[in-house]
Amino acid sequence: MRRYPIPHTDLRASRIAYGCMQLSRAWDDSEPTPEERRQAARLIETALERGINLFDHADIYARGKSERLFGDWLAAAPSRRDGLILQSKCGIRFAHDPHPGSPGRYDFSREHLIASVEGSLRRLRTDYLDLLLLHRPDPLGVPEEVARAFDDLHRSGKVRHFGVSNHAASQIALLQAHLDRPLVANQVEISLLHHHLINEGVIAATTGAAYTAAAGTLDECRHRGLLVQAWSPLAGGRLSQPETAEPALRPTAEAVAAVAARHGVSAEAILLAWLLRHPAGIQPIVGTTRPDRLAAACAGDGIELGREDWYALFTAARGGPVP
Ligand SMILES: NC(=O)c1ccc[n+]([C@@H]2O[C@H](COP(=O)([O-])OP(=O)(O)OC[C@H]3O[C@@H](n4cnc5c(N)ncnc54)[C@H](OP(=O)(O)O)[C@@H]3O)[C@@H](O)[C@H]2O)c1
């Protein structure tokens, strides 16, 4: 797997990352089972064997259990820590936390951000995160307060670098204006199915075309040197099989299958190759829970799609030719 430097850092990340959201499937208070531990370890080992070194977490995934499963694996193999880029996210709170009746909400208060990181470090059984992302923009977030939290976390050695997730260009600019150090990543939903951030650039100057609030996000990330990470890059499997695809998605799934057959790889590898071909240097965060599917998808790193293949997939997905 090829690696590239994450701008503004000394980190070299694999072009494809592994998303740990479903390391534990149960988002409840149950204890992880021995089978869940074995399955999680197999997934982590498969990712490492394929050259993946960046693992994406969040404090909320499976109510902390996904981080716990990863931490249990790491505790049994502590010498692996130096070769890993561990990333977690914070800023979302569940309903009924801390009181019964509390609504699900976002919380960028300094107190919550610091407590969240400390929880992640405990569960992951590590002293530091390489990257911390703000999970979703908090309308009540105050950039000066976030900056203080980032400073404290950096000064105490708990977090090396900071980024955001699901942030638009203007939100990145506002936050960055208050920070002493550069934001280094923005994790957003991008896939051949959810291709709006890419399509926006195509329709930007087209009369009558809708232009959304997220306009310019990819360009802003490129301009500032932020790593763009794509969550749900496989679109949850919805474009993988023409036979079972929803009728509206069948033409796209057929286009994916045709390109996959020509390259002799899986549909998932082509979905990743489509993202990797974009010049923003998009890093897919793959979340399959099947080691065989993960291994096959990583073949996408070795495929350089030509313009014709790339546009064939794009026009199928956008439902028509480019203007
Ligand atoms: N920042 C955010 O707001 C945000 C939001 C969501 C996710 N994320 C991150 O992104 C990562 C990936 O997200 P994701 O899991 O939604 O994305 P994904 O990698 O696009 O999808 C994985 C899901 O698709 C299924 N799938 C893939 N290929 C399939 C096929 N051929 N047939 C049937 N099912 C197939 C997988 O099932 P199997 O497990 O059976 O393979 C799995 O449930 C997460 O782990 C998390 O780290 C971030």
The ligand as an SDF file (V2000), in Angstrom:
LIG
                    3D

 48 52  0  0  0  0  0  0  0  0999 V2000
  -17.1800   11.2010   10.3460 N   0  0  0  0  0  0  0  0  0  0  0  0
  -18.3820   10.6780   10.3020 C   0  0  0  0  0  0  0  0  0  0  0  0
  -19.3910   11.3610   10.5400 O   0  0  0  0  0  0  0  0  0  0  0  0
  -18.5270    9.2290    9.9500 C   0  0  0  0  0  0  0  0  0  0  0  0
  -19.7960    8.6780    9.7040 C   0  0  0  0  0  0  0  0  0  0  0  0
  -19.8600    7.3110    9.3850 C   0  0  0  0  0  0  0  0  0  0  0  0
  -18.7040    6.5500    9.2930 C   0  0  0  0  0  0  0  0  0  0  0  0
  -17.4900    7.1130    9.5670 N   0  0  0  0  0  0  0  0  0  0  0  0
  -16.2270    6.3340    9.4530 C   0  0  0  0  0  0  0  0  0  0  0  0
  -16.1940    5.7190    8.1770 O   0  0  0  0  0  0  0  0  0  0  0  0
  -15.9690    4.3230    8.3320 C   0  0  0  0  0  0  0  0  0  0  0  0
  -16.6410    3.5690    7.2020 C   0  0  0  0  0  0  0  0  0  0  0  0
  -18.0350    3.7940    7.2510 O   0  0  0  0  0  0  0  0  0  0  0  0
  -19.0980    2.7250    6.7650 P   0  0  0  0  0  0  0  0  0  0  0  0
  -18.8710    1.4470    7.4610 O   0  0  0  0  0  0  0  0  0  0  0  0
  -20.4310    3.3660    6.8060 O   0  0  0  0  0  0  0  0  0  0  0  0
  -18.6450    2.6360    5.2430 O   0  0  0  0  0  0  0  0  0  0  0  0
  -18.3570    1.6530    4.0830 P   0  0  0  0  0  0  0  0  0  0  0  0
  -16.9690    1.1400    4.1540 O   0  0  0  0  0  0  0  0  0  0  0  0
  -18.7910    2.4210    2.8930 O   0  0  0  0  0  0  0  0  0  0  0  0
  -19.3970    0.4870    4.2570 O   0  0  0  0  0  0  0  0  0  0  0  0
  -19.1660   -0.6560    5.0230 C   0  0  0  0  0  0  0  0  0  0  0  0
  -20.4860   -1.3810    5.0820 C   0  0  0  0  0  0  0  0  0  0  0  0
  -20.8570   -1.7620    3.7560 O   0  0  0  0  0  0  0  0  0  0  0  0
  -21.1210   -3.1390    3.6990 C   0  0  0  0  0  0  0  0  0  0  0  0
  -20.6730   -3.6700    2.4200 N   0  0  0  0  0  0  0  0  0  0  0  0
  -19.5720   -3.3310    1.7100 C   0  0  0  0  0  0  0  0  0  0  0  0
  -19.4920   -4.0470    0.5730 N   0  0  0  0  0  0  0  0  0  0  0  0
  -20.5680   -4.8540    0.5590 C   0  0  0  0  0  0  0  0  0  0  0  0
  -21.0740   -5.8300   -0.3370 C   0  0  0  0  0  0  0  0  0  0  0  0
  -20.4220   -6.1460   -1.4790 N   0  0  0  0  0  0  0  0  0  0  0  0
  -22.2240   -6.4650   -0.0350 N   0  0  0  0  0  0  0  0  0  0  0  0
  -22.8840   -6.1690    1.1160 C   0  0  0  0  0  0  0  0  0  0  0  0
  -22.4590   -5.2640    2.0280 N   0  0  0  0  0  0  0  0  0  0  0  0
  -21.3250   -4.6030    1.7480 C   0  0  0  0  0  0  0  0  0  0  0  0
  -20.2770   -3.7120    4.8180 C   0  0  0  0  0  0  0  0  0  0  0  0
  -20.8000   -4.9480    5.1890 O   0  0  0  0  0  0  0  0  0  0  0  0
  -19.7610   -6.0830    5.7190 P   0  0  0  0  0  0  0  0  0  0  0  0
  -19.2990   -5.5840    7.0320 O   0  0  0  0  0  0  0  0  0  0  0  0
  -20.5870   -7.3140    5.7880 O   0  0  0  0  0  0  0  0  0  0  0  0
  -18.6590   -6.1550    4.7010 O   0  0  0  0  0  0  0  0  0  0  0  0
  -20.3920   -2.6530    5.8870 C   0  0  0  0  0  0  0  0  0  0  0  0
  -21.6070   -2.7910    6.6070 O   0  0  0  0  0  0  0  0  0  0  0  0
  -16.5230    4.0100    9.7180 C   0  0  0  0  0  0  0  0  0  0  0  0
  -15.9640    2.8240   10.2510 O   0  0  0  0  0  0  0  0  0  0  0  0
  -16.1050    5.2300   10.4910 C   0  0  0  0  0  0  0  0  0  0  0  0
  -14.7510    5.0810   10.8880 O   0  0  0  0  0  0  0  0  0  0  0  0
  -17.3890    8.4340    9.8960 C   0  0  0  0  0  0  0  0  0  0  0  0
  1  2  1  0
  2  3  2  0
  2  4  1  0
  4  5  1  0
  4 48  2  0
  5  6  2  0
  6  7  1  0
  7  8  2  0
  8  9  1  0
  8 48  1  0
  9 10  1  0
  9 46  1  0
 10 11  1  0
 11 12  1  0
 11 44  1  0
 12 13  1  0
 13 14  1  0
 14 15  2  0
 14 16  1  0
 14 17  1  0
 17 18  1  0
 18 19  2  0
 18 20  1  0
 18 21  1  0
 21 22  1  0
 22 23  1  0
 23 24  1  0
 23 42  1  0
 24 25  1  0
 25 26  1  0
 25 36  1  0
 26 27  1  0
 26 35  1  0
 27 28  2  0
 28 29  1  0
 29 30  1  0
 29 35  2  0
 30 31  1  0
 30 32  2  0
 32 33  1  0
 33 34  2  0
 34 35  1  0
 36 37  1  0
 36 42  1  0
 37 38  1  0
 38 39  2  0
 38 40  1  0
 38 41  1  0
 42 43  1  0
 44 45  1  0
 44 46  1  0
 46 47  1  0
M  CHG  2   8   1  16  -1
M  END
$$$$
